[in-house]
């Protein structure tokens, strides 16, 4: 019998659980999607250069990526519902700080607080869904709905947020989140509690080293062009990154209580899923950072118009994500993931080719990217969670989301380096999209080589069986 326990074995309201988890993800993604549209106004109002704008995005990504593993462990140890609620509360606090930030540094700090909240919230949502739908094939549909909320956020958030930025100022986009968070907290009271301690503990040493390593990596990538790559500050940050990463791996090699149980990486399917996820978000989040800047700087679009021009991608994401679960069950997750990553890579290549062209050509590229993202997001999450025992659901969801945000942080930092001059320079954007597309195709290749039909939920495999609830 698994150590996994539910406070209530009878669960007649699984749909309410799904709605609550979807709203939690929706809140986090609305904030992220709107911020990209507001960057140009933030730059003007707070006198922020490109590197500071990268920090507005990456302060959230970095806090999120650094703490996701602890978020998953905390959810397993102290209760998924409890940690989910704490995450939503912190996200609300961060949004309020951003809404009233008097300068760029306070805004960046508020984004970091919101990232901490998201790091507690999002792994808990996946763990709660895994407990509520223990069978991987049955879980495919709710995970598809959960994933589609990411796309729904890119419809609701930018459209409403673009109008707010144009007519009420960029601060209103953060304050918009507060009442939605309050609704999520109210619904959370109806979600059954679940824990899976298994004798584990919070690994504070490993957590500190993870923050130090990822933080130094982000500092090196974002500030390196300003400092100079061979400057003592750049070399020092790079050295801190490498040394802390080595120390992190040594600490995590301990047999008990590790933040990141290295033995999990012996599972080939999980390791491949993490690599694919990082490739996916490396290109995707950089595209979401760059595209609003391109549309507003090169095409002269307002924030609202830029949001509307992103709709083909967002709508395709929402529609296709709803179908990704049934498609993965019918054709196999590997096939759908390969198709999705390939479509994203193709769409980014199209974008690079069509830069400076008429708007319909750009819209076609965004449509292809949205289809690929919708095909990939839920199946890759399901593959990762299904590859470990149910009592490790929180850890696995933390791992896959860590890979997602590490890829996103690096994508924004590395591809943002191409914008060292005037954002209107088309060559800068073209290089970024080509590099992002290459990352997506690399992810497709990893899926072909390292995912097998027998190891992914689909027609020939139902996923790892649950050992009880």
C-alpha positions in Angstrom: 0.0 0.0 0.0 1.4 3.4 -1.0 2.0 6.0 1.8 -0.2 8.3 -0.3 -3.2 9.3 1.7 -6.3 11.3 0.9 -8.4 13.1 3.5 -11.5 12.0 1.7 -11.5 8.8 -0.4 -14.9 9.6 -1.9 -14.4 12.3 -4.4 -17.7 13.1 -6.1 -16.6 16.6 -7.2 -13.5 15.9 -9.3 -14.7 18.5 -11.8 -14.5 21.2 -9.0 -10.9 20.1 -8.3 -10.1 20.4 -12.0 -11.7 23.9 -12.2 -9.7 25.1 -9.2 -6.4 23.8 -10.5 -7.1 25.3 -13.9 -7.9 28.6 -12.4 -4.7 28.5 -10.4 -2.6 27.9 -13.5 -4.6 30.5 -15.4 -3.9 33.2 -12.8 -0.1 32.5 -13.1 -0.1 32.4 -16.9 -2.2 35.6 -17.3 0.3 37.5 -15.3 3.2 36.2 -17.4 1.5 36.7 -20.8 0.5 40.3 -20.0 3.9 41.4 -18.7 5.5 40.8 -22.1 3.0 43.2 -23.7 3.7 45.9 -21.0 7.5 45.9 -21.3 7.6 48.8 -23.7 5.5 51.0 -21.4 7.5 49.9 -18.4 10.7 50.8 -20.1 9.4 54.3 -20.9 7.9 54.9 -17.4 10.7 53.5 -15.3 13.6 54.3 -17.6 14.6 50.6 -18.0 17.0 49.3 -20.6 16.7 45.9 -22.3 18.7 44.1 -19.6 16.4 45.5 -16.9 13.4 44.3 -19.0 15.0 40.9 -19.1 15.1 40.9 -15.4 11.4 41.8 -15.1 10.7 38.6 -17.0 13.5 36.5 -15.6 13.2 37.5 -11.9 9.9 35.6 -12.0 11.4 32.7 -14.1 14.4 32.4 -11.9 12.5 32.4 -8.6 10.1 29.9 -10.1 12.8 27.6 -11.5 14.9 27.7 -8.4 12.1 26.8 -6.0 10.0 24.4 -8.0 11.7 21.3 -6.6 11.1 22.5 -3.1 7.6 23.4 -4.0 7.0 19.8 -5.1 8.6 18.4 -2.0 6.7 20.7 0.3 3.5 19.7 -1.4 4.2 16.0 -0.8 5.3 16.6 2.8 2.8 19.1 4.1 -0.2 18.7 1.9 -0.8 19.6 -1.7 -3.9 21.7 -1.0 -2.1 23.7 1.8 1.0 24.5 -0.3 -1.2 25.3 -3.3 -3.1 27.9 -1.2 0.1 29.4 0.2 1.5 29.7 -3.4 -1.7 31.6 -4.5 -1.4 33.9 -1.5 2.2 34.7 -2.3 1.4 35.2 -5.9 -1.2 37.8 -4.9 1.3 39.6 -2.7 3.8 39.8 -5.5 1.2 41.1 -7.9 0.3 43.9 -5.4 3.9 44.9 -5.0 4.3 45.1 -8.8 1.1 47.1 -9.1 2.4 49.8 -6.8 6.2 49.6 -7.6 7.8 53.1 -7.6 10.9 52.0 -9.6 12.2 49.2 -11.7 14.0 47.5 -8.8 10.8 47.2 -6.7 9.0 45.8 -9.8 11.7 43.2 -10.3 11.4 42.3 -6.6 7.6 41.9 -6.9 8.1 39.7 -9.8 10.4 37.5 -7.8 7.8 37.2 -5.0 5.2 36.2 -7.6 7.6 33.6 -8.9 8.0 32.1 -5.5 4.2 31.8 -5.2 4.0 30.1 -8.6 6.8 27.7 -7.6 4.6 26.5 -4.7 1.4 26.6 -6.6 2.0 24.9 -10.0 3.7 21.6 -8.8 0.8 21.2 -6.4 -1.7 21.4 -9.2 -0.1 18.6 -11.1 0.2 16.4 -8.0 -3.4 17.0 -7.1 -4.6 16.1 -10.6 -2.4 13.0 -10.4 -4.0 11.9 -7.2 -7.5 12.7 -8.4 -7.0 10.8 -11.7 -4.5 8.1 -10.8 -4.7 6.3 -14.1 -2.5 7.9 -16.8 -4.8 7.2 -19.7 -7.8 8.6 -17.8 -5.7 11.6 -16.7 -4.9 12.6 -20.3 -8.1 14.5 -20.8 -8.0 16.6 -17.5 -4.3 17.3 -18.2 -5.3 18.5 -21.7 -7.8 20.8 -20.2 -5.3 22.0 -17.6 -2.7 22.6 -20.3 -5.2 24.5 -22.5 -5.6 27.0 -19.6 -2.0 28.1 -20.5 -3.3 29.0 -24.0 -6.5 30.5 -22.6 -4.4 32.8 -20.5 -2.7 34.0 -23.7 -6.2 34.9 -25.1 -7.7 36.5 -22.0 -4.6 38.0 -20.5 -3.1 39.9 -23.5 -6.4 40.9 -25.0 -7.8 42.4 -21.7 -4.3 43.4 -20.6 -3.5 45.1 -23.8 -6.5 47.3 -23.4 -5.6 48.0 -19.8 -2.0 48.9 -20.8 -3.2 51.3 -23.5 -6.0 53.0 -21.4 -5.3 52.4 -17.7 -1.5 52.0 -17.5 0.7 49.0 -17.1 0.2 48.8 -13.3 -3.4 47.8 -13.8 -2.4 44.5 -15.3 -0.9 43.3 -12.0 -3.8 44.5 -9.9 -6.2 42.7 -12.2 -4.8 39.4 -10.8 -5.9 40.1 -7.2 -9.6 39.3 -7.4 -8.9 36.2 -9.5 -6.5 35.0 -6.8 -9.2 35.6 -4.1 -11.6 33.4 -6.1 -9.1 30.6 -6.4 -8.4 30.7 -2.6 -12.2 30.4 -1.9 -12.5 27.3 -4.2 -9.4 25.7 -2.7 -11.3 25.0 0.5 -13.3 22.3 -1.4 -10.2 20.5 -2.7 -9.3 17.2 -0.8 -6.0 17.3 1.0 -3.3 14.7 0.1 0.2 14.0 1.4 3.1 11.5 0.5 5.9 12.1 3.1 7.7 8.8 2.6 10.2 9.8 5.3 11.6 12.7 3.2 12.6 16.1 4.5 13.2 19.5 3.0 16.7 19.8 1.7 17.8 23.4 2.6 21.4 23.0 1.6 20.4 21.7 -1.8 17.9 24.4 -2.2 20.4 27.2 -1.4 22.9 25.7 -3.9 20.2 25.5 -6.6 19.3 29.2 -6.1 22.9 30.2 -6.2 23.7 28.2 -9.3 20.7 29.3 -11.4 21.0 32.9 -10.2 24.6 33.1 -11.2 23.8 31.5 -14.6 21.1 34.2 -15.2 23.3 37.0 -14.0 26.1 35.8 -16.4 23.8 35.5 -19.4 21.9 38.8 -18.9 24.6 41.1 -17.5 27.5 39.6 -19.5 27.0 41.9 -22.5 27.0 44.9 -20.2 29.9 43.9 -18.0 32.0 42.4 -20.9 32.4 38.6 -21.2 36.0 38.7 -20.0 35.4 41.2 -17.2 36.1 40.0 -13.6 32.4 40.3 -12.7 31.3 38.1 -15.6 34.0 35.5 -15.0 33.2 35.5 -11.2 29.5 34.9 -11.8 30.3 32.1 -14.2 32.7 30.5 -11.7 30.0 30.7 -9.0 27.5 29.0 -11.3 29.9 26.1 -12.1 31.1 25.6 -8.5 27.7 25.8 -6.9 26.3 23.4 -9.6 29.0 20.8 -8.8 28.4 21.2 -5.0 24.7 20.8 -5.7 25.2 17.5 -7.5 27.5 16.2 -4.7 24.9 17.1 -2.0 22.1 15.5 -4.0 24.1 12.3 -4.4 23.2 11.6 -0.7 20.8 8.6 -0.4 18.2 10.2 1.9 16.4 13.5 2.0 17.7 14.9 -1.2 15.9 17.8 -2.9 16.7 16.1 -6.3 16.9 12.3 -6.0 19.5 11.6 -8.7 18.3 8.0 -8.9 15.1 9.3 -10.7 17.3 10.2 -13.7 18.0 6.5 -14.2 14.4 6.5 -15.6 15.2 7.2 -19.3 11.7 8.4 -20.0 11.7 11.0 -17.3 15.2 12.3 -18.3 14.1 12.6 -21.9 10.8 14.4 -20.9 12.8 16.9 -18.9 15.2 17.6 -21.8 12.3 18.0 -24.3 10.5 20.3 -21.9 13.6 22.6 -21.5 14.0 22.7 -25.3 10.3 23.6 -25.7 10.4 26.5 -23.4 13.8 27.7 -24.4 12.4 28.7 -27.7 8.8 29.4 -26.7 9.4 31.8 -23.8 12.0 33.7 -25.7 9.5 34.0 -28.6 6.9 35.4 -26.2 9.5 37.9 -24.9 10.6 39.0 -28.3 7.4 39.0 -30.4 5.5 41.8 -28.6 8.7 43.9 -28.8 8.9 43.1 -32.5 5.2 43.9 -33.2 5.3 47.1 -31.3 8.8 48.3 -32.4 8.8 47.2 -36.0 5.1 47.1 -36.9 4.2 50.0 -34.7 1.4 48.1 -33.0 -0.2 49.3 -29.7 -0.2 46.9 -26.8 -3.8 45.9 -27.5 -3.1 45.4 -31.3 -0.1 43.3 -30.5 -2.2 41.1 -28.2 -4.8 40.7 -31.0 -2.1 39.8 -33.4 -0.9 37.0 -31.1 -4.4 35.5 -31.0 -3.9 32.9 -33.8 -1.2 31.2 -31.6 -3.3 31.4 -28.4 -6.5 30.1 -30.0 -4.7 27.3 -31.7 -3.0 26.4 -28.4 -6.3 26.2 -26.5 -8.2 24.2 -29.2 -5.4 21.7 -29.9 -4.5 21.2 -26.2 -8.1 20.0 -25.7 -7.4 17.3 -28.3 -3.9 16.4 -27.3 -4.9 13.9 -24.6 -7.2 11.8 -26.8 -4.6 12.0 -29.7 -1.8 10.8 -27.4 -4.0 7.9 -26.2 -4.7 7.0 -29.8 -1.4 7.5 -31.5 1.0 7.4 -28.6 2.6 10.3 -26.6 5.9 10.0 -28.5 4.2 10.6 -31.9 2.3 13.6 -30.6 5.2 15.1 -28.8 7.5 14.8 -31.9 4.8 16.4 -34.1 4.3 19.2 -31.6 8.0 20.0 -31.2 8.5 19.8 -35.0 5.6 22.2 -35.6 7.0 24.7 -33.1 10.4 24.6 -34.8 8.8 25.0 -38.2 6.7 27.9 -37.0 9.7 29.7 -35.6 11.6 29.1 -38.9 8.6 30.6 -40.7 8.7 33.6 -38.4 12.4 34.2 -39.2 11.8 33.9 -42.9 8.7 36.2 -42.8 10.2 39.0 -40.7 9.5 42.2 -42.4 6.8 40.6 -44.5 3.1 41.3 -44.5 1.2 40.6 -41.3 -0.8 37.5 -42.6 2.5 35.7 -43.1 3.5 36.4 -39.5 0.1 35.2 -38.4 0.5 31.9 -40.2 3.8 31.3 -38.4 2.2 32.1 -35.0 -0.7 29.7 -35.9 1.8 26.8 -36.5 3.6 27.6 -33.3 0.3 27.5 -31.3 -0.6 24.1 -32.8 2.8 22.7 -31.8 2.6 24.0 -28.3 -1.0 22.6 -27.9 0.2 19.2 -29.0 3.2 19.1 -26.7 2.3 20.6 -23.4 0.0 18.1 -21.8 1.5 14.9 -23.2 5.0 15.8 -22.0 3.7 16.5 -18.5 1.8 13.2 -18.5 4.8 11.3 -19.7 7.0 12.7 -16.9 4.5 12.1 -14.1 3.6 8.6 -15.4 7.3 7.6 -15.4 7.6 7.6 -11.6 5.7 6.0 -8.7 2.5 7.8 -7.6 4.1 8.8 -4.2 6.7 10.8 -6.2 4.1 12.7 -8.2 4.9 16.0 -6.5 8.7 15.6 -7.1 8.1 14.6 -10.7 5.8 17.6 -11.3 8.4 19.8 -9.7 11.1 18.4 -11.9 9.2 18.9 -15.1 8.3 22.4 -14.2 11.9 23.2 -13.2 13.0 22.0 -16.6 10.3 24.2 -18.1 11.4 27.3 -16.3 15.2 26.7 -16.6 14.6 26.5 -20.4 12.5 29.7 -20.2 15.0 31.6 -18.2 17.9 30.6 -20.5 15.8 31.3 -23.6 15.0 34.9 -22.5 18.5 35.5 -21.3 20.4 33.9 -24.2 18.2 34.9 -27.1 17.7 38.4 -25.5 21.4 38.9 -26.2 20.6 39.4 -29.9 18.9 42.7 -29.0 22.1 44.5 -28.1 21.2 47.4 -30.4 18.0 49.0 -31.8 15.1 46.5 -31.3 13.9 47.5 -34.8 16.9 45.7 -36.3 15.3 42.8 -38.1 18.5 40.7 -38.2 18.6 40.6 -34.4 15.1 39.1 -34.2 15.8 36.7 -37.1 18.8 35.2 -35.3 16.7 34.7 -32.2 13.9 32.9 -34.0 16.3 30.7 -35.9 18.0 29.7 -32.6 14.7 29.1 -30.9 13.5 26.9 -33.8 16.7 24.9 -33.6 16.0 24.2 -29.9 12.5 22.9 -30.8 13.8 20.6 -33.5 16.4 19.3 -31.0 13.6 18.4 -28.6 11.8 16.5 -31.4 15.0 14.6 -32.1 15.3 13.7 -28.4 11.7 12.4 -28.4 12.4 10.2 -31.5 15.6 8.7 -30.0 14.8 8.4 -26.3 11.1 8.0 -25.9 9.7 4.6 -26.7 6.1 3.6 -27.4 6.2 1.2 -24.4 7.3 3.9 -22.0 4.7 6.6 -22.9 1.0 6.5 -22.2 -0.7 5.6 -25.4 -2.3 2.7 -27.2 0.3 0.2 -26.1 0.9 1.5 -22.5 -1.4 2.8 -19.9 1.3 4.4 -17.8 2.7 3.2 -14.5 -0.1 1.7 -12.4 -1.2 3.3 -9.3 -0.2 1.5 -6.1 -3.2 2.9 -4.2 -4.6 6.1 -2.9 
